[in-house]
Amino acid sequence: MLEPRVLQPVAGLERFLHMRVSTSIAAVAVTAALAMSLAACAPRAGDDVRDTRDPDAVGTVTSVQDATDTVAVTFAPDPGYEYFDGTTFVFGVGGDLESADGEALGAADVAVGDRLEVWVEACAESFPVQCADPVGRLLP
């Protein structure tokens, strides 16, 4: 009669497999983080975001500040966009802020009480949130 044998693990195989899986997971995590950071820093190209997706914020202008090359607009968000409460969006002149017809606007074209849609790429988590490089459109 044959006696049952107990198989012994191959020396180091378990450790090798654990290291290989850990290295693969780390490589995937680093690749994903790098891809997200590059996508957030990439300049807008091709299609205008205002034509490709819904706005990130919609609200009413509460103040307008004019500077040489920017227009700073503070607004009160509509219900559902409270994340942006008190945010001041700083738009570059030359197209970052446009009319409903697509014309570039400056500070003289925006008034308290105007309705505004805003698109952002990334915002700093603070109160109020701070969003770099927004683009906006006044509603008719």
N, C-alpha and C positions, 0 to 999 in steps of 0.2 A: 504494500500500500504506500502511496505517495504521501509525503508529509507536506502540508501547506507551507508556502514560503511567504515571508513578509518582505515586500519590496522596500528597499531603502532609497530615499531620495538621492538624486545625483547631486554630489557636492557642488554647491554654488549656483545650481540652476534656478532655484526659487529666488535667490537674491538677484540674479541676472534678469529674470523676468520682471521682478518688481521695479528694478532700476529702469528697464526699458519702457515700461508703461508710464512711470513717473516722468521720464524724459519726454515721451510723446505728448503727454498732457501739458507739460510746461511749454513745449514748442507750439502747440495749438493756442495756448493762452497768450503767448508773446505775439504770435502772428495776428491774432484777433485784435489785440490792443494796438498794435502798430497800424493795422488797416483802419481802425476807427479814428486814430489820431491823425492819420494822413487825410482821411475823408473830411474830417472837421476843418482842416487847414486848407484844403483845396479851394482855389478861387472858383467863383461861379463861372461856368462856361456853357456855351450852347444855349439851351432853353432857359428862359427866365423862370425862376422859381414861382413867381406870381401866376404863371400860366400852367404850372405843372402839378401844384398841390394846393390844398386848402390853407388859409392863413393860420398861423400859430396863435395870433391874438387879434381880437376885434374890440374896438372901444371908441371912446370920445376924447378928443384932444382937450386937455385942461390947461396946458401952457405951451408956448412956443418961444424958443431962444435962438437967435440968429448969431452965427459966427462966420468967419470968412469963408471957410470951406465945408461947414456942416450946418445942419438944422437939428436942434435938439427938441424933441416933442415928448411931453409927459402926457399920459392919458389915463382915463378911468376905464377899466375893462368891462365889457359886457358880461352878463352871467355866463359862467362856464369857462371864463378866461381869467379868473381871479388870481392865478399864479403870477400874472403880470401887473398886479395892483401897485400903483405908484412908480412903475418903471419909466425911466426917461430913455427913449430911443434916440440915438444920435445917428442921423442919416447923412451920408456924404452927398454933396451937391453933384448934379450931373446924372441923375437917373435912379439913385437909391430910393428916392421918394417921388412918386408919380401921381398924376391925376387918374381918374377913372378911364380917361381916353388914352393914357399912356404917355402923356407929356411930362417931362422932368419939371419938378417943382422946387422952389426955394422957400425960405421962411415967409416972405411976403405973400405967398400963395396959400398959407395954412393959417387958420384962425381957431381960437378957442371955440369949442362946440362942433367942429368938423368931425365926421366919422372916419375912422382909419382902420385899415387892415395891415397887419405886420407879419412878416416872415423872418424867422431867425434860424441860425444854424446851431448855435450853442449858447448857453447862458450860464453865468457864474451863480451858484446857489448862494444867495444873500437876500436881504430884504431891504429895498426891493431888488429883484433879480437884475443882473447886468448882462446885457446881450450885445456882443460885438457884431458889427457889420450887418445890421438889420436892413431889410428892404421893405418899403411900404407903399400903400396905394390908398388915396382918399376915396371914399365912397361918394357916389353922386347924391 
